[in-house]
Amino acid sequence: MWVISRKKLREFYEVHEDAAVPLHIWFRIVEHARWTSFSDVRATFGRRVDRVGSCYVFDIHGNDYRLVVKISKVWKKVWIRRVLTHGEYNRGEWKKDCG
């Protein structure tokens, strides 16, 4: 998978240092993934990922953080939309991006 853009991850973990390792691990897993469906994503991440509208929401660092992404319809690209603290996620503003 082609992950766009790693910069959002870096900007987040520069502020939330404990998220650096889990986000690096997530990135490495996803860039080597060959998914063709949500069930493939679930097979990789289990219950640590949910589909919400057109987005996929990953639990990061023991559910302290949430990573919201979109995945292309042909399963080639992953666009990082937002990286959020649990509090930011609960406010729900991210849902506007997910239809």
Buried (B, 14 or more C-beta within 10 A) or exposed (E): BEBBEEEBBBEBBEEBEEBBEBBBEBBEEBEEBEBEEBEEBBEBBEEBBBEEEEBBBBBBBEEEBBBBBBBEEEBEBBBBBBBBBEEBBEEEEBBEBBE
